Amino acid sequence: MHGRVKVRTTEEQKEAKRKEREKKLKLYNGVTSKIWKKREEKELDEEALGLTREVLAANPDFYTMWNFRKEIFLEMSSSRPKDNFQTLCSSELSFLEDCLQVNPKSYGAWHHRCWIMDHMPQPDWKKELKLCDIYLEHDERNFHCWDYRRFVVARSKVAAKDELDFSTSKISSNFSNFSSWHYRSKLLPLLYPDEKNTGRVREDVLLEEYELAQNAFFTDPNDQSAWFYHRWLLGRAESPQNINFLYANKRRNMILVVFAKPVLIPEKNNVKVSLDGQLLAGQWRTSSGQHVHSQVWIFTPDCDKINGVTLDFNLDNGLVKKACSFTEGDSESWSKETNVAATMFSSQLSVEKSSVLAQELESCQQLLELEPDNKWCVFTIIQLMRSLDPLRYESETDGHVNVLLKSDPYRANYFHDLRSRFCIENAILRAETAGNNVKTIDISNKELTTLTHLEHLVSVEEINLSSNKLTSLKGCHMLQCAKKILVDDNNIDSLQELVRLPSLEELSIKNNNIKSIVELSNLTFSPNLTILCLQGNPVGQIDGFQSVIKNLLPQLQALNGVEF
């Protein structure tokens, strides 16, 4: 035993570490207690700086400590000579570098550095830019440093062209540098703005950027950075605010408006409805009855009924205006923007020349031949096809969605919803091709998992959504003109969205999952509902079901195919 070095056992080591942690924690808590006391007593002095320095050196993410240091610096900026305060700020910058070595991604440390540079009498912005270069050389994905670099560039007025060259160099060394791709998306609109499209980039520059992105994803097809940037280059069309559909009904004494974008009409609104040049007073509500941003708004005039031949609807800012006229003997009138759906569904990407989109599609298809299961490539092809011609590429798009479902099963729900959206868009496009005002639409047996774009179907009188995979009827409150709704053979468990449908006469919701009478109470707001089919729902097993339904909906003439 003599002459041997004693080696601690594992338990002894654990106990020693525990005691060491307790000792450090005791010191840490003791220092923070002193700091809270000094802050409470407003002692903004050198000792307070030293104490907070001790804490932040060990834990730079203690944000409250940084705030206390700001208070101290503000006090010292007014009580000390300018040269002395400059020296103090320089010392703080050195301390911050030490903190960033502990945690290079500390929100508090980077934010405090911004604050110090903004309050420093003579900041050295060139030195800060070099500091960013060093940190990005060490970790090119440190988005905190990228944010700080943008802050420094903005303050020092570095040329955007120089920064674009910097991002190019970073991308050239590593295509996977997402922050650098993102930086380019901020710089290009400043350097090469498209005069016709706000926020977009000149076409000649876009073509060069397409080539850069293609080089990246041909080099590493599985890296998502270049694919996201490519999606940004393709852009997304921004449609102006407009009134896509205006509908007036004399018998129901209502005016229905469908906006291109959701709006919120306040109680004291800037929306005016006029009849033969005379303003109409009345109340606005959304189709859901909730006072929220919505595309579909309903106006009920205070007068008993709409008498006249012309309705003008306008916003005070003069952006949109639309009118619809009654012909003699008609009880309803409507006015609709033509090709709204076609333009929107085929312009998910910005308004570029179709030849450019076709060229990008060809490039992606070439890559797909080499990488048949690459989900980023497949997804981009889908977007391009939908932008070029949704109906022409319908079957191919559906096949590509199947590829996504196989290659990325964790996002299966998203892809199913995406396919549902495409199906609904295609159905609307076909219906509008047949006539300007759609009255009947059949989207049954399409494996729909969600409902979208129902604002395009406000004038529909009959809609068939049967034999799908719907669990919700979200948005169906927009179907204000629907007389017949079929949603058989789905998995619907709530009728909450079927509220305030004044035109509804027949509802078939067979073989779903309606369990409670309470779910049927929303149908009381549809006074014209006379035919209701609920076979195959658990609610039908309730004792005295028919009697309860008769009491709830006295206007019904037939329930489950049996006349009352």
LOFITI-963230 format. One record per residue (C-alpha): x, y, z. Coordinates in steps of 0.1 Angstrom, whole numbers, padded with zeros to 4 digits, always signed. Each point is the difference from the previous one (the first is absolute). Example, Ala and Ser with C-alpha at 12.3 -4.5 7.8 and 13.67 -1.06 7.14 Angstrom:
+0123-0045+0078 +0014+0034-0007 
***
This chain:
+0000+0000+0000 +0029+0023+0007 +0013+0021-0029 -0033-0003-0020 -0019+0031-0011 -0036-0002+0013 -0025+0001-0029 -0035+0013+0009 -0029-0022-0006 -0028+0010-0023 -0022+0009+0029 +0027+0021+0016 +0004+0019-0033 -0037+0006-0002 -0001+0013+0036 +0030+0023-0007 -0017+0014-0031 -0032+0006+0020 +0018+0019+0027 +0018+0020-0026 -0033+0009-0017 -0016+0010+0033 +0030+0022+0008 -0002+0018-0034 -0038+0003+0003 +0004+0016+0034 +0025+0025-0013 -0022+0006-0031 -0031+0006+0021 +0019+0022+0024 +0012+0023-0028 -0034+0002-0016 -0016+0009+0033 +0025+0029+0003 -0009+0011-0035 -0037+0000+0007 +0006+0021+0031 +0021+0025-0019 -0025+0003-0027 -0029+0005+0025 +0020+0028+0017 +0010+0014-0035 +0037-0003+0007 +0012+0003-0036 +0038-0001+0006 +0032-0018-0008 -0007-0027+0026 -0033-0008-0017 +0018-0004-0033 +0025-0023+0016 -0026-0022+0016 -0021-0004-0032 +0032-0007-0018 +0007-0030+0022 -0035-0014-0006 -0001+0006-0038 +0035-0014-0005 -0014-0034+0013 -0035+0004-0015 -0002+0025-0029 -0037-0010-0005 -0011+0018+0032 -0020+0027-0019 -0010+0020+0031 +0037+0005+0008 +0006+0016-0034 -0029+0023+0006 +0015+0011+0034 +0033+0007-0018 -0019+0022-0025 -0014+0020+0029 +0035+0004+0015 +0014+0011-0034 -0028+0025-0005 +0008+0015+0034 +0037+0002-0008 -0005+0015-0034 -0014+0031+0016 +0023+0002+0030 +0034-0008-0016 +0022+0019-0026 -0005-0011-0036 +0035-0015-0002 -0004-0020+0032 -0034-0014-0012 +0016-0009-0034 +0026-0021+0019 -0027-0016+0021 -0019-0010-0031 +0031-0014-0016 +0006-0021+0031 -0036-0012-0002 +0005-0012-0036 +0030-0020+0011 -0020-0015+0028 -0027-0009-0025 +0025-0019-0021 +0009-0021+0030 -0037-0007+0006 -0005-0010-0036 +0028-0025+0003 -0021-0017+0028 -0031+0001-0022 +0004+0013-0036 -0038-0001-0004 -0010+0019+0031 -0030+0023-0008 +0008+0023+0030 +0037+0005-0009 -0006+0008-0037 -0029+0023+0009 +0021+0018+0026 +0028+0005-0025 -0025+0017-0023 -0011+0022+0028 +0036+0010+0010 +0010+0008-0036 -0031+0023-0003 +0009+0018+0032 +0038+0001-0005 +0013+0036-0007 +0024-0012-0027 -0009-0035-0013 +0024-0018-0023 -0023-0017-0025 +0028-0014-0022 +0014-0019+0030 -0035-0014+0007 -0003-0011-0036 +0033-0018+0002 -0012-0016+0033 -0031-0014-0019 +0024-0014-0027 +0019-0019+0028 -0031-0014+0016 -0015-0010-0033 +0032-0017-0010 -0003-0020+0032 -0037-0008-0004 -0015+0012-0033 -0035-0010+0012 +0000+0022+0031 -0032+0020-0008 +0006+0022+0031 +0032+0012-0016 -0017+0005-0034 -0026+0021+0017 +0027+0021+0017 +0018+0003-0034 -0032+0015-0015 -0001+0024+0029 +0036+0011-0005 -0005+0003-0038 -0031+0022+0005 +0018+0023+0025 +0033+0002-0020 -0017+0003-0034 +0020-0028-0016 -0009-0003-0037 -0026-0026-0007 +0021-0012-0029 +0029-0008+0023 -0023-0020+0022 -0014-0019-0029 +0036-0009-0010 +0006-0011+0036 -0031-0023-0001 +0012-0014-0034 +0034-0009+0015 -0017-0018+0029 -0023-0019-0023 +0029-0010-0022 +0018-0015+0029 -0031-0018+0013 -0033-0003-0019 -0017-0010+0033 +0004+0034+0015 -0037+0009+0004 +0007+0033+0017 +0020+0012-0030 -0028-0010-0024 -0024+0019+0022 +0022+0031+0000 +0000+0000-0038 -0038+0001+0001 +0002+0033+0020 +0027+0015-0022 -0012-0007-0035 -0032+0020+0002 +0021+0030+0012 +0026-0003-0028 -0021-0011-0029 -0037+0009+0006 -0026-0008-0026 -0018+0033-0008 -0032-0017-0008 -0003-0025+0029 +0007+0014+0035 +0024-0021+0020 +0010-0021-0030 +0033-0002-0019 +0009+0009-0036 -0005-0030-0023 +0036+0000-0013 +0013-0002+0035 -0025-0027+0009 +0013-0021-0029 +0036+0001+0014 -0013-0009+0035 -0019-0029-0015 +0032-0013-0013 +0018+0004+0033 -0028-0019+0018 +0000-0027-0026 +0038-0005+0004 -0006-0004+0037 -0028-0026-0001 +0016-0019-0029 +0031-0002+0022 -0019-0011+0032 -0036-0008-0009 -0009-0009+0036 +0010+0033+0016 -0031+0021+0005 +0017+0035+0001 +0003+0005-0037 -0035-0014-0006 -0015+0025+0024 +0019+0028-0017 -0012-0013-0034 -0036+0002+0013 +0006+0036+0010 +0013+0008-0034 -0031-0014-0016 -0019+0021+0025 -0037+0002+0008 -0025+0021-0018 -0015+0029+0020 -0035+0007-0012 -0013+0035+0007 -0031+0005+0022 -0032-0001-0019 -0036-0011+0001 +0000-0033-0018 -0038-0006+0004 -0029+0022+0009 -0034-0016+0005 -0033+0017+0009 -0033-0017+0009 -0033+0019+0003 -0019-0028+0016 +0025-0005+0027 +0008+0037+0002 +0037-0006+0001 +0032+0009-0019 +0029-0025+0000 +0036+0011-0008 +0030-0022-0006 +0034+0018+0002 +0032-0011-0016 +0017+0002+0034 -0014-0003+0035 -0011+0034+0015 -0014+0011+0033 -0029+0024-0003 -0002+0020+0033 -0033+0011+0015 +0007+0036-0012 +0012-0012-0034 +0013+0017-0030 -0021-0022-0023 -0030+0016-0017 -0030-0016-0017 -0021+0022-0022 -0033-0005-0017 -0006+0024-0030 +0025+0024+0014 -0015-0001+0036 +0021-0015+0028 -0015-0030+0017 +0003-0005+0038 +0002-0036+0013 +0021-0025+0018 +0030-0021-0011 +0009-0035+0011 +0022-0028-0012 -0015-0032-0013 +0012-0018+0032 -0016+0027+0022 +0033+0008+0017 +0015+0034-0003 +0034-0010-0015 +0019+0006-0032 -0019-0018-0027 -0004-0001-0038 -0038-0005+0002 -0021+0028+0015 -0038+0004+0001 -0018+0034+0001 -0035+0003+0013 -0016+0034-0007 -0022+0016+0026 -0027+0005-0026 -0027-0028-0004 +0013-0010-0034 +0022+0011-0028 -0020+0020-0024 +0018+0013-0031 +0020-0011-0029 +0036+0008+0008 +0023-0007+0029 +0034+0016+0004 +0025-0013+0024 +0032+0019+0007 +0028+0006+0025 +0008+0035+0011 +0036-0004-0012 -0014-0005-0035 +0019-0033-0006 -0030-0021-0009 -0035+0006-0013 -0026-0022-0015 -0037+0001-0010 -0027-0025-0009 -0034+0008-0015 -0034-0017+0002 -0020-0007-0030 -0038+0002+0002 -0015-0030+0019 +0034-0013+0014 +0004-0004+0037 +0038-0003-0001 +0029+0015-0019 +0038-0005+0000 +0032+0013-0015 +0032-0020-0001 +0036+0005-0010 +0008-0023-0029 +0027-0026+0002 +0008+0007+0036 +0005-0036+0009 +0019-0008-0031 +0024+0028+0006 +0005-0007+0037 +0004-0038-0003 +0025+0002-0029 +0019+0029+0016 +0012-0015+0032 +0034+0012-0012 +0006+0036-0010 -0008+0013-0035 +0030-0012-0019 +0002-0009-0037 -0014-0034-0005 +0031-0008-0020 +0021+0005+0031 -0022-0022+0021 +0000-0027-0028 +0038+0002+0000 +0002-0005+0038 -0024-0029-0003 +0022-0017-0026 +0031+0004+0021 -0018-0015+0030 -0013-0029-0020 +0036-0007-0012 +0011-0001+0036 -0029-0023+0009 +0012-0025-0025 +0033-0002+0020 -0017+0003+0034 -0034-0016-0004 -0009+0001+0038 +0012+0035+0007 -0029+0016+0018 +0013+0036-0005 +0002-0005-0037 -0034-0016-0002 -0016+0027+0021 +0015+0028-0022 -0012-0018-0032 -0036-0001+0015 +0001+0038+0007 +0013+0007-0035 -0027-0022-0016 -0027+0017+0020 +0012+0034-0011 +0003-0009-0037 -0033-0019-0005 -0018-0017+0029 -0024-0020-0022 +0025-0010-0026 +0024-0015+0026 -0027-0014+0022 +0008-0037-0002 +0038+0006+0001 -0004+0022+0031 -0021-0028+0017 +0027-0025-0008 +0027+0023+0015 -0021+0004+0032 +0000-0039+0003 +0038+0002-0002 +0001+0025+0028 -0022-0022+0021 +0024-0029-0004 +0032+0019+0004 -0011+0021+0030 -0027-0019+0020 +0005+0022+0031 -0017+0028-0020 -0028-0021-0014 -0027+0021+0014 +0014+0031-0016 +0003-0017-0034 -0036-0013+0003 -0012+0035+0007 +0021+0013-0029 -0017-0025-0023 -0034+0010+0013 +0007+0037-0008 +0010-0009-0035 -0031-0021-0005 -0023+0029+0011 +0019+0025-0021 -0003-0022-0031 -0038-0006+0007 -0005+0038+0002 +0020+0007-0031 -0021-0026-0020 -0032+0014+0013 +0009+0035-0008 +0010-0010-0035 -0035-0013-0005 -0016+0032+0012 +0008+0033+0016 -0022-0006+0031 +0003-0035+0014 -0032-0015+0013 +0008-0037+0004 +0033-0016+0009 +0009-0036+0007 +0032-0007+0020 -0010-0035+0012 +0022-0031+0002 +0033+0020-0002 +0015-0010+0034 -0003+0035+0012 +0014+0005+0035 -0006+0038+0003 -0021+0027-0017 +0015+0032-0015 -0010+0029-0023 -0036-0002+0010 -0002+0038-0006 -0001-0008-0037 -0032-0021+0006 -0022+0025+0017 -0024+0000-0029 -0002-0038-0003 -0035-0014+0006 +0010-0037+0001 +0032-0015+0012 +0009-0037+0004 +0029-0008+0024 -0010-0036+0006 +0024-0030+0002 +0031+0018+0011 +0021+0000+0032 -0012+0032+0015 +0000+0004+0038 -0012+0036-0001 -0022+0023-0020 +0022+0030+0006 -0010+0031-0020 -0034-0014-0011 -0017+0031+0015 +0011+0017-0032 -0025-0020-0020 -0026+0027+0004 -0020-0009-0032 +0002-0038+0004 -0034-0017-0001 +0013-0036+0001 +0031-0013+0018 +0011-0036-0002 +0028-0013+0023 -0009-0037+0004 +0027-0026+0008 +0026+0022+0017 +0011+0002+0036 -0017+0032+0010 -0006+0004+0038 -0011+0036+0001 -0024+0023-0019 +0013+0031+0016 +0009+0015-0033 -0035-0005-0015 -0013+0031+0017 -0021+0028-0014 -0007-0015-0034 -0032+0017-0009 -0004-0018-0034 +0006-0035+0012 -0030-0023-0008 +0016-0035-0001 +0029-0014+0021 +0012-0036-0003 +0026-0011+0024 -0004-0037+0001 +0026-0024+0014 +0021+0025+0020 +0007+0004+0037 -0026+0024+0013 -0005-0011+0036 -0020+0028+0017 -0032+0019-0005 +0019+0031+0010 +0020-0003-0033 -0033+0003-0018 -0010+0033+0017 +0019+0021-0025 -0026-0011-0026 -0026+0021+0018 +0016+0030-0017 -0010-0015-0034 -0037+0008-0001 -0006-0015-0035 +0015-0034+0008 -0028-0025-0008 +0019-0033-0008 +0026-0015+0024 +0017-0034-0004 +0020-0013+0030 +0000-0038-0005 +0031-0017+0012 +0009+0025+0027 +0002-0008+0037 -0025+0027+0008 -0027-0021-0016 +0002-0025+0029 -0012+0026+0026 -0034-0009+0015 -0028+0020-0015 +0023+0013-0027 -0027+0009-0025 -0021+0019+0026 +0031+0020+0011 +0008+0009-0036 -0036+0011-0006 +0001+0023+0030 +0034+0013-0009 -0007+0006-0038 -0038+0004-0003 +0003+0011-0036 +0013-0034-0011 -0022-0019-0025 +0021-0032-0003 +0025-0017+0023 +0021-0029-0012 -0022-0004-0031 -0032-0002+0020 -0025+0029-0004 -0015+0014+0032 
***
